[in-house]
Structure formats: C-alpha cells, structure tokens
C-alpha cells in the first residue's frame, strides 16, 4: 500500500520553501490499529508526510527532472504531540543545503499552531535511466504522472509553481 500524505500544497516557492497540509480522518485504515481506542497518525507517517512535502519542492525546483525522489536520511526527528483524526498536520519545509543528487531540509509539522514534529531530512533524487539506459521511457511516464498529481494538490498548478 502506498500512502499519499500531502493533501494540498498551500505555499510553494521553488528553490526555497513549501507548505503542505495533511488532513487526518477516521477513514484512514491504519487508524484502526494505531492505536485501538486512541487513534493517532503514526510517527513514521508524520516523517513520510515531511518527506513527501520536501519531494514536491525538489520536483518543482528542478522542473520534474528526476523520476525518483526519496528519503536518504532523517536526523534529529523530534515528536512533540499526537495528531488525531479531525486534526490537520501542516508541514513547513525549507531548503538548506543543495547538492547535485540530494538536498537537506529543515522541516516541521504543526497542528493548530503547535509543533507536532520536526527535524532535518535529506532527500536524494535520480532517474532510473541513470543506471539502466533502457528505462528512459519509464522515467518520462513517471514524471508525467507526478506532474498530474501535483496539479491536483497545488491549486495554482504546475505552471504557476515553476514560473
């Protein structure tokens, strides 16, 4: 199962910062088990929400040059409060160090203005064809799919975010 943990992009400044929203609802099946009678967004999914926010910023900053954008490292992740159904986790991420194949971010998640989670994460990016030249078409299909996904999450659209 793949979790989509960015419902909406509310602010996006290519090369600098992004703000995203994750609405936690009782409809999310993992809440049945985490925890019975006290459902909360698992910490690993809070980290994944931060990772996904950073990945969208990398994609827009680089004009979707990479088909694969993934977590490389998470450091000093601190969890400060639970995120319960009915609450909104707002992720704010800022680019700090940028290299050819990875970028480090300072990122925090807030609920009602209170810090729920924060830390530093490094995102790495590449194309499948970098290692297997026959994968060029797959890279292009993935990039097109990601552009369509962002168009749903970012009301200003991909063109607005990349211009």
C-alpha positions in Angstrom: 0.0 0.0 0.0 1.2 3.5 -0.8 0.2 6.4 1.4 -0.4 9.8 0.0 0.3 12.2 2.8 0.1 15.6 1.1 -3.5 16.6 0.5 -2.8 20.1 -0.5 0.1 22.4 -1.3 -0.7 25.8 0.2 2.6 27.6 -0.4 5.4 26.9 -2.8 8.5 28.9 -3.5 10.8 26.9 -5.9 14.3 26.6 -4.5 13.3 27.8 -1.1 10.2 26.5 0.8 7.0 24.7 0.7 3.9 24.4 3.0 1.6 21.4 2.7 -1.5 20.1 4.5 -2.4 16.6 5.6 -5.9 16.2 7.0 -6.2 13.2 9.3 -9.6 11.4 9.1 -11.1 8.3 10.6 -11.4 6.9 7.1 -7.7 6.1 7.1 -7.5 2.3 7.7 -4.2 2.4 9.7 -6.0 4.2 12.5 -7.9 1.0 13.3 -4.7 -0.5 14.6 -2.8 2.6 15.7 -4.0 2.6 18.5 -7.3 0.9 19.4 -9.4 3.4 21.4 -6.7 6.1 20.8 -6.3 6.6 17.1 -3.3 8.8 16.1 -1.2 9.3 13.0 1.8 7.1 13.4 5.1 8.8 13.8 6.6 7.1 10.7 3.7 8.6 8.6 4.4 12.0 10.1 8.0 11.6 8.8 6.7 10.4 5.5 4.4 13.5 5.2 7.5 15.7 5.7 9.4 13.6 3.1 6.6 14.0 0.6 6.4 17.7 1.1 10.2 18.1 0.5 10.0 15.8 -2.5 7.4 18.1 -4.1 9.6 21.1 -3.6 12.6 19.3 -5.2 10.4 18.2 -8.2 9.1 21.8 -8.8 12.5 23.4 -8.2 14.1 21.1 -10.8 11.2 21.2 -13.2 10.5 17.5 -12.7 14.0 16.5 -13.9 14.0 13.4 -11.7 11.7 10.4 -11.7 12.7 9.2 -8.3 12.8 11.4 -5.2 13.2 9.6 -1.9 14.3 9.9 1.7 18.0 9.5 2.2 18.5 10.5 5.8 16.4 11.7 8.8 18.2 13.4 11.6 17.1 14.8 15.0 13.5 14.0 14.4 11.5 15.0 17.5 7.9 14.2 18.1 6.1 16.7 20.3 2.4 15.8 20.1 -0.1 13.3 18.7 -2.0 14.1 15.6 -5.6 12.7 15.9 -8.4 12.3 13.5 -10.1 15.6 12.7 -6.8 17.5 13.0 -4.7 19.0 10.2 -0.9 18.5 10.1 0.7 21.5 8.3 4.2 20.8 7.1 6.6 23.6 6.5 9.9 22.8 4.9 12.9 25.0 3.9 15.8 24.0 1.7 19.1 24.4 3.4 21.9 22.6 1.5 21.6 21.6 -2.1 24.0 19.3 -4.0 23.9 17.5 -7.4 22.0 14.5 -6.1 20.5 15.4 -2.8 19.1 18.3 -0.7 18.9 18.8 3.0 15.8 20.5 4.6 14.7 21.8 7.9 11.1 20.7 8.3 8.4 21.0 10.9 4.8 19.8 11.3 2.3 21.8 13.1 -1.2 21.2 14.5 -3.2 24.2 15.4 0.0 26.3 15.6 1.8 23.8 17.9 4.8 21.9 16.8 4.0 18.2 16.4 7.2 17.0 14.7 10.4 18.5 13.4 13.9 17.8 12.3 16.3 17.7 9.4 15.9 15.4 6.4 17.9 14.8 3.3 16.2 13.9 0.0 18.0 12.2 -2.8 16.9 12.2 -6.5 17.8 10.5 -9.7 16.4 8.9 -12.8 16.1 5.2 -13.4 17.9 5.6 -16.7 21.0 6.9 -14.8 21.7 3.2 -14.0 19.7 1.5 -16.7 19.6 3.4 -20.0 16.6 1.3 -21.2 14.5 3.0 -18.5 14.2 6.4 -20.3 10.6 5.9 -21.2 9.7 4.8 -17.7 11.3 7.9 -16.3 9.2 10.1 -18.7 6.0 8.3 -17.7 6.7 8.7 -14.0 7.5 12.4 -14.4 4.2 13.0 -16.4 2.3 11.1 -13.7 3.9 13.3 -10.9 3.0 16.5 -12.8 -0.6 15.3 -12.9 -0.6 14.5 -9.2 0.8 18.0 -8.3 -1.8 19.6 -10.4 -4.4 18.1 -8.1 -2.6 19.2 -4.9 -1.4 22.7 -6.0 -4.4 25.0 -6.9 -2.0 27.3 -8.7 -1.0 24.5 -11.0 2.4 23.3 -12.1 2.9 26.2 -14.5 2.4 28.7 -11.6 4.8 26.9 -9.3 7.6 26.6 -11.9 7.4 30.0 -13.4 
